[in-house]
Amino acid sequence: MATTAIWDVTDRLDRVIDYATNPEKTENLIFFSPDFQSLQNVLDYTQQDAKTEKQFYVTGINCDPVTACKQMLQTKLQFQKTDGILAFHGYQSFMPGEATPETAHAIGMKLTQELWGDRFEVVISTHLDKHHLHNHFVLNSVSFMDGKRYYDNNATYAHMRQTSDRLCREYSLSVIENPQRGKSKHHAEWQAEQEGKSTWRGLIREDVDNMIAASMTFTQFITALRKQGYEVKTGVKYMAVRPPGKERFVRLKTLGDDYAEEAIKQRILQNRNPKRLPPLQEPKRKHHTTKGSIKTTRRITGLQALYFHYLYKMGKLPRKRASSKRTHFLLREDLRHLEEITAQTKLLCAQRISSKEQLFTYLSTVEQEISALYADRKALYNHIRRCKDERQIEAHKERIAGLSKQINLLRKEVKLCTGILSRSGEMQEKLSRIKQEEIQQGKEEKTYEQRSRRSRPNRQYDL
């Protein structure tokens, strides 16, 4: 069984995988301007050695994978169509264990030849880094034959899906005989779900499902959503909600057929015998032994404190007691970035970085070290060109491999540092907004309690 998808690559890399370009491949600067960077990025991603077993499963149709970006851009320059959509990024995923890498790549090449092989330049790569094998296609948006653009619409996608199903049958692979109808998803949402990460639309679905399960009437459902901080529009053509911290409303019907207003009402009617949730159990407490005393313990401040507090509010650090209060929507949305946030926290603690000034100093040191390693590696490459002794050449290659490994590790630290600089401001803003909401909610609860006390009648009993 193979699932397919295709989306456009534009000059803004908002919806495409954000991978840094390999600096060693920048041969001609005209082809690596910011206008064309997203095309190079997506080509670099689809051809990564770690995903394709040293590019064994990378093939170019009407182009050479090594120089594909240059060839695609030359086609655009030839027909004076360098604006708009730069390329299309296609995807074909197979059921885990059903296809071999050779079969998956062969199906991908046949699919490419049938759909685009007569008019377009395409790079196809088979990724082996997930449990499910999957093909990536990078399709030039301009034809090298006539200069006409490729248009992605319902008809072309249906043809892609039908061709994929037919090829799967030819290779004795299963297909989805009755695909479910539904609204297409944004690529960022689709990609996050493929990687098992949460999305903010997915969080809305989760909250709506929970509120439906806990409601006996539609009015109770609306009230429960509002208690969770949602703004709800009812009495309009399409029911819409706005999650806390978001600027725009979302029509519930766009989340799926089960989330239209009538469907929600029908789901609530099915709650004939609601099951009571089991009481929260006190978590097992763990005892930890630390050296020193409270007076001698180093107090964390600045960026370290910010990250620890953020993880605490996300519910990912140990708490003294169980809390029935749900994590705020804005923080639940960041659960998809938990691995990155955790890595950034570890870097701040390992290097004892508390301020942005210290972070800039550390970043500068790492970049200088990378530059020095680049120079050493370049010198070794020059030695290899002049050397004729095979033993010395092998020794140089081993040193180059070691330097490349060090460079990759330092690049990751640079990425973490730049991520901290951009993320820390967003974290402070979110925590500030949550605090303001909590203060406002506390005032409203206090006002409600005072009004309730005033409205209670004074009862007098005759003795």
NORJO-V811734 format. One record per helix or strand. SS is the DSSP state (H for helix, E for strand). FROM is the first residue (numbers start at 1). LEN is the number of residues. Records with the same first field share a line. If there is no record, write none. Layout:
SS->FROM-LEN + FROM-LEN
This chain:
E->2-8 + 58-4 + 87-8 + 122-6 + 134-7 + 142-1 + 149-1 + 231-3 + 240-3 + 250-2
H->23-3 + 29-4 + 34-13 + 49-4 + 65-14 + 101-16 + 154-17 + 187-8 + 200-14 + 218-10 + 252-4 + 257-3 + 261-9 + 302-12 + 329-22 + 356-31 + 390-66
